[in-house]
């Protein structure tokens, strides 16, 4: 007694098997890139970059600002609280 007697049945069975295998693979491989969260407060403050006092922009009271430790594909979420009297733009 043959279980599969037509080529179309074989293709259907193979297609079903591949679909189940793909779904199982997707279910067990659900890795996601890590998220890194930062909370920054931007203020004015005194800085001494060349030994001479001047007003500068501080991030969390620091100049230069805090280091960001991350690698390729990390998701960075940075909440910025601007306490300056003007708009603040940060780019990198």
N, C-alpha and C positions, 0 to 999 in steps of 0.2 A: 504494500500500500504506500503510495507516494503522498507526502505531505504537500509538496508544491508541484503542480503539474503544468503550470504555464509560466512563461517568462514575465508576463505582466504581474503575476502574483509575487514572483521573486523581487521584482523592482519595488513593489509596494511594501513588501516586508523589509527590504533593505532601507528604503526611505524612512519607514517607521523606526527602525533600529537607530539610524543616524540621528533622527529627530530626538529620540529619547536620550541618546548619548550626549547630544549638544545641550539639552536642557539640564541634565545632571552636571555637566561641566560648568555651566553658567551658575548653577545653584551653589557649587562648592568654591568657585573662584569669584568672590565678591570683594576683592581688595579695593581700597580707595586711598588716594593720596592723603597724607596727614594735613590737618589744619593747625595753624599756629596763630594764637590770639595775642594782640598787643593793645594796650590802653595808654594813649599818649595825651599829655596836657601841654599845650604850647603857650609859653609866657615870654615876656621880656625879662632880661636880667643882665647883670654886669659880667662881661667876659674880658679876658686878658690874652688875646691870641698872640700878640707880639710884645707882651710885657706892659702894654699901655691899656688902661681901663677904657672900655667903650660899651655901649649898649648893644646887646645881641639877642637873638632868638634862642630860647632854651626849649628842649624837649624833656619833660619830666625833671626840670631843674638842671639838666646837663648840657654842656657844650664841649665837644660835639655830642650829638644825641646818642641814645643807646644802640648797642650792636644788635643786629638781627642774625640769629643763627638759623639758617635754613638751607635746604638743598633743592636741586631742580625738582619741579613738580609739587613742591609744598604749596599749600593754599594759605596765604597770609590774610588775616582779618585784622585791620588796624583801625581802632576807634580813635579819632582825633577830636580833642576838645580844644577849640581855638579860643584862648583868652587874650588874644591880641586885639588892638583897636583897628585892625585892617584884615582883609582876607589873607589866608595862608595857603600857599601852594607848595607841595612837596613832590619831587620827582626823582626817579633813579633809573 
